[in-house]
Amino acid sequence: MIEGGREDFGNVTYRESEEFPIGPDGMALGEDGNLYVTVFGQGDVTVLSPEGGVVERIETAGSLPTNVAFGASGEQKIYVTENEFGRVEVFEVGTEGLRLYS
């Protein structure tokens, strides 16, 4: 536990850069309970378990991913915006996104 009741959940960065800041940007929850986090400057989507541990790092074509969203109902894909090359990349992840409303 950190001062003020705030708690660290998980660390998504594993390196530093002098060119630009590296850090978490967009995130989305999967039905598998994992948190999918784009890491700007690191070039990946880091997947965190419900306990906060790193499950996987999904490498993007560029080093500047900014956001992530799950596809339509029934799809087991994430869509990732990537700023360095100005594209949207698609990755199969084996789970659907968590439905955030009923």
Sequence and secondary structure as in RCSB ss.txt:
>XXXX:A:sequence
MIEGGREDFGNVTYRESEEFPIGPDGMALGEDGNLYVTVFGQGDVTVLSPEGGVVERIETAGSLPTNVAFGASGE
QKIYVTENEFGRVEVFEVGTEGLRLYS
>XXXX:A:secstr
  GGG            SSS  EEEEEEEBTTS EEEEEETTTEEEEE TTS EEEEEE SSS EEEEEE STT 
 EEEEEETTTTEEEEEE SS B     
